[in-house]
Structures are given as structure tokens and as C-alpha cells.
Amino acid sequence: MERSPRPSILGGVSDLIPSLSELHSLPQVQQPSYDDPDRLRWVVNSLRQLPPLVFAGECDELRDKIALVADRKAFMLQGGDCAETFASVQADNIKAKLRVLLAMSVVMTYGAQLPVVKVGRIAGQYAKPRSKDTETRDGLTLPAYRGDAVNGFDFNDQARRHDPDRLLRVYNASAATLNLVRAFVKGGFADLRQLHAWNASFVKDSRIEERYEQLAGEIERALGFMLACGVNDDTLTTVDFYASHEALLLDYEYAMTRIDSRSQLPYDTSGHMVWIGERTRQPGGAQVELLRRVRNPLGIKLGPTATGEDALSIADRLDPDREPGRITFITRMGAEHVREKLPRIIETVEKSGRKVAWVCDPMHGNTFETHNGYKTREYAAVVEELNGFFDVHDELGSWPGGVHVELTGEDVTECLGGAFQLSEEDLDSRYETACDPRLNRNQSLELAFMISERLSQSRALRREPVQVPDWNA
């Protein structure tokens, strides 16, 4: 299915991009089962006429920053909802998620003296792979909920039908979210002098609150000194913030793939960074075939069954030229397996000469169901996997380049433990996720302090000099 290197633009796609029918002829998993193919074609064609959600130059900027992560000069913070919902596209919800990510990044930057690349699981994370195609309740079996991009959460025939029109709602919800995020990060909300305001609605009796306020006071004094010395530019008032999601739905990602007018090369304009999941990373599969053509930075999830050879095979398929910043391996081993499984993968990849960004997803390998039926995670297991991730990289001399977490800016009760020692009985209080459990804002901030300490230790171990960032902390 190779194409001529000379692009021929027609209707927003080119012969650098395979046709949708060619993609559908390849092996594909975790895709919706639409009962109206004509309507699906109409939706895809409608999406192809809409403006891009992100721009090629922004994707290039992020790829350059991820190259710095791979080169031990930065750290990546990637976080947000497990599965976004259309109902959650509200200003307060978006602001809360952004606030906790900004607060986490400041903790890490100040504590580790290292630039942090800020990437949200946001403005596109509306579809989720599922281990089972169906769900049964009280003898009734219906299609599993696959995210608002595919069907509804309510347990009835109409809601659970796979509806292609939802892809248009994904586009509109993503556009609204990105518009607001851009306004926030460039319009004063991200001003470092607003550190205390970011934390204004955190629970006041939290020990994490006290620790954060102490750090904010130290930064405030440092900023006062800088301003007194005449240092006053945009790096103190704005941040670069990028959107990412799993490129799961082939029809949507194809429709959003466009040719950049500057370079005449294809980009997936649904998000700055897209990743391919543990279930869909088949080197000969349809998702890989599409993603290997686009110029976005790409993430690859690796679970405990992955080998170093698997990692190299998919990386060679997606990035044969070994371009800096192109590939991020997001490892999700589980707390019990990380020290056993991760070293061999890292050793194999590093021995090949590839320079990739290594990011830890400490969430997906640590999920279990409680006796009262809630899917949850132990905060302690999340910390344990992260400690294992740092320990392995420290022992091998490779770079622990980032963290990928499912979190929210709200005071939900979905993950056990943390500063308030949430118990199984507490899950009834505010269990609001549409899919997997998320860290609440206090747990997220607590995790940021832990990561900051480990980063400082890793830098000291390697005697890395303090980095001078080219973007805001």
C-alpha cells in the first residue's frame, strides 16, 4: 500500500494517505459496528470539510519538545479524564482540569528544576477500548459503552446503539474545549503570579494544601525578585499546552487527517499528539497504517505482555527514520510487574540506538473491582509503579521522561487512599467517571510532589545540570 512521495491534493487528502476503504481492508480491532454505512460515509465526508482542530506548526512544536524529553532535558506531564463526556464540556470542568495540571507542573518544575511539557488527555478522548463487546445486567445483554464518541452510557437499546452522528459531536465538543483552553493559557489564567488562585478551592485542611501554599510562597518571592530585576516577559504569564487522545476510531482520525499547506505533508488535526493503545498496536493493522503516514508525535502504549522486540517492531513501522520526538513509549506494567518486565524492554530499545521518550502510565495496570462493584485503583499502587519506573531507569541509566495519569480537577472519590485515605465505603460519595477511576485533585497534587522528589534524585544521580527552558514552567 505504498504511495508516491509526491502529494496530489484532492478534497483535503492526498495520495500520501491511504483511502478509507484501503484502511478498512486491513486488520482492525475495537471499532464501532455501525448499522447504517451510508450515514457513516456522510458523517466522514462532513468532518473532512470542517476546519482542523489543531495546526501542523503546533504539532511540530510539541514534537521538538518531546525530543528534549528523550534527550534528558525535560519531563512530560500528560493527564486528564479517562473518557471525556459531552455533558462535561463546561467551562468550570475544563478550568478545573487545567488548573490541577498547571499546579502539578509548577510543583515538578520548581522542585526538580526541570522544564515540564504539558499535555492534556483532553479535547478528543471520547472513545475507549473495552475488554468485552457486550454488557449484561439483570439478564439483559446490550453493547458495551465505548465512550460518547460511539454510544451512550444509559443502559437501554437506543443509548447503546453505535451512532456515527456522535463523531460530529466529538468534533464540536473538542473545538469548544480547545477554544476555552487556548483562552485560559494565553489570556492570563496561567500567569505564575496566580499560583495561589489556582489552589483557592482545594480542601483547606489538607496537608497537601499546606505544602503547595509553602511552595507557592517561595515561587512568589522568586518572581518578585525577578520582576524587580526587570525580568518581565510572556514566559511568566502564558504556557504552551497541548491536546492528546488515543487515536482509536479509524473513521474519525481519517476524516481529521489533512495536508499541511506549508509542507504538503499529512497531519492528524484532531490533536497535537495521538497515541495507539495496547490493544491496537498491531504493526500490520489499520490504525498503525494511518498513523505511520501522519507527522504528529505519536505515543505507543506497552503493557506487561510487550517485549523489547514488540516495541522495536512498532517503532520501526511508525518511525523508520528515527526522527527526534516522534515516538513516546507509554509503559503500563502494573505495580507488581514493573520491576520485572520494564528493564528488558528499555534495554532492547536503548541498545538499538533509538532515542525515545519513556513515560509511565501507572493507572491502567492497577485497576480492580471492589466487593461493592466499583472499578477502582489504590493510590499506593500508582505510587509503587511510579517508584518502580524511576528505579528501573535509574539502575539502567536511561531517562524517566514522563507520567501519564487519569485525573480530574474535581473532588471525586474514585481511587482509594491518598492524603484523605479514601476507603471502599467512600466510593459511594462521588464516583462520577464514565469509565475508569481517576485521581482527584488532592491525590494528583500529592503525586506531583512525589514525582518532583524522584526527578530531583534522578537528576542528581546523573549529575544533570539545571536546564534552561525555552517555554514557560
C-alpha positions in Angstrom: 0.0 0.0 0.0 2.9 2.3 -0.6 2.3 5.7 -2.1 4.2 8.0 -4.4 6.2 10.6 -2.3 4.7 13.3 -4.5 1.5 14.6 -2.9 -1.6 15.2 -5.0 -4.1 17.1 -3.0 -7.8 16.4 -3.6 -10.6 17.3 -1.1 -8.2 17.6 1.9 -6.5 14.3 1.4 -3.6 13.1 -0.8 -2.0 10.0 -2.2 0.3 10.2 0.8 -2.8 8.9 2.8 -4.4 5.6 2.1 -8.1 5.7 1.3 -10.7 4.8 4.0 -11.6 1.6 2.0 -8.0 0.6 1.9 -7.7 1.1 5.7 -10.9 -0.9 6.3 -9.4 -3.8 4.3 -6.6 -4.1 6.9 -7.0 -5.9 10.3 -8.7 -3.6 12.8 -9.9 -4.0 16.3 -12.0 -2.1 18.8 -14.1 -0.4 16.1 -17.8 0.5 16.3 -20.4 -1.7 14.5 -22.5 0.9 12.6 -25.8 -0.3 11.1 -26.0 2.5 8.6 -22.9 2.6 6.3 -24.4 5.4 4.2 -24.8 7.6 7.2 -21.3 6.9 8.3 -20.0 8.0 4.9 -22.0 11.2 5.1 -20.5 11.9 8.5 -16.9 11.2 7.4 -17.4 13.5 4.4 -18.9 16.2 6.6 -16.0 16.0 9.0 -13.5 16.3 6.1 -15.0 19.7 5.2 -14.6 21.1 8.7 -11.6 23.2 9.8 -8.7 21.5 11.6 -8.8 21.4 15.4 -5.1 21.9 15.8 -2.4 23.1 13.4 0.6 21.5 11.9 3.0 24.0 13.4 1.8 23.3 16.9 2.3 19.6 16.3 5.9 20.3 15.2 6.5 22.4 18.3 5.3 19.5 20.5 7.5 17.1 18.6 10.5 19.3 19.2 9.7 19.4 23.0 9.3 15.7 23.2 12.7 15.4 21.6 14.1 17.4 24.6 12.3 14.8 26.9 14.1 12.0 25.1 17.4 14.0 25.4 17.0 14.2 29.2 16.3 17.9 29.1 12.6 17.9 30.1 9.8 15.9 31.6 6.3 15.3 30.2 3.1 15.6 32.2 0.2 14.1 30.4 -3.1 13.9 32.1 -6.9 14.2 32.1 -10.1 12.2 32.0 -10.2 8.5 31.3 -13.1 9.2 29.0 -14.4 12.7 28.3 -18.2 13.1 28.0 -20.2 15.6 26.1 -22.0 16.6 29.3 -18.7 17.6 30.9 -17.9 20.2 28.2 -18.5 23.1 30.6 -16.2 26.0 31.5 -15.9 25.0 35.1 -15.0 21.4 34.4 -12.4 22.4 31.8 -10.9 25.1 34.0 -10.6 22.6 37.0 -8.7 20.1 34.9 -6.4 22.7 33.5 -5.8 24.2 37.0 -4.7 20.9 38.5 -2.4 20.2 35.6 -0.8 23.6 35.9 -0.4 23.2 39.6 1.2 19.8 39.1 3.6 21.1 36.5 4.7 24.0 38.8 5.4 21.6 41.6 7.5 19.4 39.3 9.3 22.3 37.6 10.2 24.1 40.8 11.1 21.0 42.8 13.1 19.3 40.1 14.4 22.4 38.4 13.4 20.9 35.0 11.1 22.1 32.2 7.8 20.3 32.1 5.9 19.6 28.8 2.2 19.9 29.5 -0.1 17.6 27.5 -3.8 17.1 28.3 -5.9 14.0 27.8 -8.4 16.5 26.5 -10.4 17.6 23.5 -10.7 14.2 21.9 -10.6 11.5 24.5 -14.2 10.4 23.8 -13.7 6.7 22.8 -12.5 3.8 24.9 -11.4 0.3 24.0 -13.3 -2.4 26.0 -12.3 -5.9 27.0 -15.9 -7.2 26.2 -18.2 -6.2 23.4 -21.3 -6.6 25.5 -22.6 -5.9 29.0 -25.3 -7.9 30.8 -27.5 -6.6 33.6 -30.4 -8.5 35.1 -30.5 -10.9 32.2 -30.4 -8.1 29.5 -27.4 -8.0 27.2 -26.5 -4.8 25.3 -23.4 -3.4 23.6 -20.8 -2.2 26.0 -20.4 1.5 26.5 -17.4 2.6 24.3 -17.4 6.3 25.1 -19.6 9.1 24.0 -18.0 9.1 20.6 -19.7 5.7 19.9 -22.8 5.3 22.1 -24.5 6.4 25.3 -23.8 5.4 28.9 -27.5 4.7 29.8 -28.3 1.1 29.7 -31.0 0.8 27.0 -31.2 -0.2 23.4 -31.4 3.3 22.0 -28.4 4.7 24.0 -26.2 1.7 23.4 -26.7 1.8 19.6 -23.4 2.7 17.8 -24.3 6.1 16.2 -22.0 7.7 13.6 -23.5 11.1 14.2 -21.7 11.1 17.5 -18.5 11.7 15.6 -19.7 15.2 14.7 -20.5 15.8 18.3 -16.9 14.8 19.2 -15.6 17.4 16.8 -17.9 20.2 18.2 -17.1 19.3 21.8 -13.3 19.2 21.1 -13.5 22.5 19.3 -15.3 24.1 22.2 -12.8 22.7 24.7 -9.7 23.8 22.7 -11.1 27.3 22.3 -11.5 27.6 26.0 -8.2 26.1 26.9 -6.4 28.4 24.5 -8.2 31.4 26.0 -7.1 30.3 29.5 -3.5 29.6 28.8 -2.9 32.7 26.8 -5.3 35.1 28.5 -3.8 35.4 32.0 -5.1 32.3 33.8 -1.7 30.6 33.5 0.1 33.6 34.9 2.6 32.3 37.5 1.5 35.1 39.8 -1.9 33.3 40.0 -0.4 30.3 41.8 -2.5 30.9 45.0 -5.6 31.4 42.9 -5.2 28.0 41.2 -5.3 26.5 44.6 -8.1 28.6 46.1 -10.7 25.8 46.0 -8.5 22.9 47.2 -9.6 21.4 50.5 -8.2 23.7 53.2 -7.3 21.2 55.8 -5.2 19.1 53.5 -1.5 18.6 54.3 -1.1 18.8 50.5 -2.7 22.2 50.6 -0.1 23.4 53.2 2.8 22.0 51.2 1.5 23.6 48.0 1.0 27.0 49.6 4.5 27.0 51.0 5.9 26.2 47.6 3.7 28.9 46.0 5.1 31.4 48.5 8.6 30.5 47.6 7.9 31.0 43.9 6.1 34.2 44.6 9.2 35.6 46.3 11.4 34.4 43.5 9.1 36.1 40.9 9.2 39.3 42.9 13.0 39.3 42.8 12.9 38.6 39.0 10.4 41.4 38.4 12.4 43.8 40.5 15.4 42.9 38.3 13.4 43.8 35.2 12.7 40.2 34.0 9.1 40.5 32.8 8.1 38.7 29.6 5.5 36.3 28.3 7.1 33.2 29.8 5.8 34.4 33.2 2.2 34.8 32.1 1.4 32.2 29.4 2.1 28.5 28.9 2.1 26.1 25.9 -0.5 23.4 26.5 -1.2 20.6 24.0 -4.1 18.2 23.5 -3.8 14.4 23.0 -6.0 11.4 22.9 -6.0 7.8 21.8 -6.4 7.5 18.0 -8.9 4.7 18.4 -11.7 5.4 15.9 -10.4 4.9 12.4 -13.1 6.8 10.6 -12.8 9.9 12.8 -8.9 10.1 12.6 -9.0 9.5 8.9 -11.5 12.3 8.4 -9.4 14.7 10.5 -6.1 13.9 8.6 -5.2 16.9 6.4 -2.4 18.1 4.2 -0.4 21.0 5.7 -0.3 23.8 3.2 3.3 24.7 4.2 5.0 21.3 3.9 2.4 19.4 1.8 2.6 16.6 4.4 -0.2 14.9 6.3 -1.1 15.7 9.9 -3.9 14.3 12.1 -5.5 17.6 13.1 -7.7 16.0 15.8 -5.0 16.5 18.4 -1.4 17.6 18.7 -0.3 14.1 19.9 -2.1 10.9 19.4 -1.3 7.5 20.8 -2.0 3.9 19.9 -3.2 1.6 22.6 -2.1 -1.7 24.0 -5.0 -3.4 22.2 -4.5 -1.7 18.8 -0.7 -1.6 18.2 -0.6 -4.4 15.6 2.2 -3.4 13.2 0.1 -4.5 10.2 -3.2 -3.1 11.5 -5.3 -0.2 10.1 -4.5 2.2 12.9 -0.8 1.8 12.5 -1.1 2.2 8.8 -2.8 5.5 9.1 -0.6 6.9 11.9 2.6 6.0 10.2 1.7 8.5 7.5 1.0 11.5 9.7 3.6 13.9 11.1 2.2 14.2 14.6 4.3 13.0 17.6 3.0 9.5 18.4 2.6 7.6 21.7 2.6 3.8 21.9 1.2 2.0 25.0 3.2 -1.0 26.2 1.7 -3.4 28.7 3.2 -6.3 30.7 3.0 -8.7 27.8 5.0 -6.5 25.5 8.6 -7.3 24.7 11.5 -5.2 23.5 11.2 -6.8 20.1 7.5 -5.7 20.0 8.5 -2.2 20.9 11.1 -2.0 18.2 8.8 -3.5 15.6 6.1 -1.0 16.1 8.6 1.9 16.4 10.3 0.9 13.1 6.9 0.8 11.4 5.8 4.2 12.7 9.2 5.9 12.7 11.6 4.3 10.2 13.8 7.5 10.0 14.2 7.7 13.8 13.1 11.3 14.0 13.7 13.1 17.3 10.5 13.5 19.3 8.4 11.2 17.1 8.0 8.2 19.4 6.9 8.2 23.1 6.7 4.8 24.8 4.0 4.9 27.5 4.5 1.9 29.7 1.7 0.4 31.8 3.1 -2.6 33.5 1.3 -2.6 36.9 2.9 -2.2 40.3 3.6 -6.0 40.6 5.3 -6.3 37.2 7.1 -3.0 36.5 10.5 -4.0 38.0 10.4 -7.4 36.3 9.0 -6.5 32.8 10.2 -3.0 32.1 14.1 -3.4 32.2 14.2 -5.8 29.2 12.1 -3.5 27.1 14.2 -0.5 27.9 17.5 -2.4 27.3 16.4 -3.7 23.9 15.2 -0.3 22.7 18.2 1.6 24.1 20.6 -1.0 22.6 19.1 -0.3 19.2 20.2 3.3 19.3 16.7 4.7 19.3 16.1 7.8 21.4 12.6 7.7 22.6 10.7 9.4 25.4 9.9 7.0 28.2 6.6 7.8 30.0 4.9 5.9 32.8 1.2 5.2 32.9 0.8 4.0 36.5 -3.0 3.8 36.2 -4.2 1.1 33.8 -2.2 -1.8 35.2 -3.5 -1.2 38.7 -7.3 -1.4 38.3 -9.5 -3.8 40.2 -13.2 -4.2 41.3 -14.3 -3.8 44.9 -16.7 -6.1 46.7 -19.5 -3.5 46.1 -18.9 -3.4 42.4 -16.8 -0.3 41.9 -13.9 -0.3 39.5 -11.1 1.5 41.4 -7.3 1.9 41.9 -5.2 2.1 45.0 -3.2 5.4 45.2 -0.4 3.3 46.9 -0.2 1.1 43.8 0.0 4.1 41.5 2.9 5.4 43.6 4.5 2.0 43.7 4.5 1.6 39.9 6.0 5.1 39.5 8.7 4.3 42.0 9.4 1.1 40.1 9.6 3.1 36.9 12.1 5.6 38.4 14.1 2.8 40.0 14.4 0.8 36.7 15.5 3.9 34.8 18.0 4.9 37.5 19.5 1.5 37.5 19.8 1.3 33.7 21.0 4.9 33.3 18.0 5.7 30.9 15.8 8.7 31.4 12.4 8.6 33.2 10.8 11.1 30.9 7.2 11.5 32.0 4.0 10.4 33.6 0.6 9.7 32.0 -2.3 9.8 34.5 -6.0 9.8 34.6 -7.2 12.7 36.8 -9.8 15.3 37.3 -9.9 18.7 38.9 -12.9 17.7 41.0 -13.2 16.2 44.5 -14.3 12.8 43.2 -14.0 9.6 45.3 -12.8 7.1 42.7 -9.3 6.0 43.7 -8.6 4.6 47.2 -6.1 6.0 49.6 -4.1 9.2 49.2 -4.0 12.2 51.6 -7.5 11.6 52.9 -7.2 7.7 52.9 -10.4 7.2 50.9 -11.9 3.8 51.6 -14.2 1.5 49.7 -17.1 2.9 51.6 -16.2 6.4 50.4 -16.6 5.4 46.7 -20.3 5.9 47.1 -19.8 9.6 47.8 -18.7 11.0 44.4 -18.0 8.2 41.9 -18.6 10.1 38.7 -16.3 8.6 36.0 -17.8 7.4 32.8 -15.3 4.6 32.5 -12.1 4.1 34.6 -11.4 5.7 38.1 -9.4 9.0 38.2 -7.2 10.6 40.8 -8.9 13.6 42.4 -7.2 17.0 42.6 -5.7 16.4 46.0 -4.3 12.9 45.0 -3.0 14.5 41.8 -1.1 17.2 43.6 0.2 14.7 46.2 1.5 12.6 43.3 3.2 15.7 41.8 5.2 16.2 44.9 6.3 12.6 44.9 7.3 12.8 41.2 9.2 16.0 41.9 11.3 14.3 44.6 12.1 11.3 42.4 13.0 13.6 39.5 15.4 15.5 41.7 17.0 12.2 42.8 17.3 11.0 39.2 18.9 14.3 38.0 21.4 14.2 41.0 22.3 10.6 40.2 23.1 11.5 36.6 24.6 14.9 37.6 22.4 16.6 35.1 22.8 20.4 35.0 19.8 22.7 35.6 18.1 23.1 32.3 17.1 26.5 30.9 13.7 26.1 29.3 12.6 27.7 26.1 9.0 27.8 27.3 7.1 28.6 30.5 7.3 26.3 33.5 
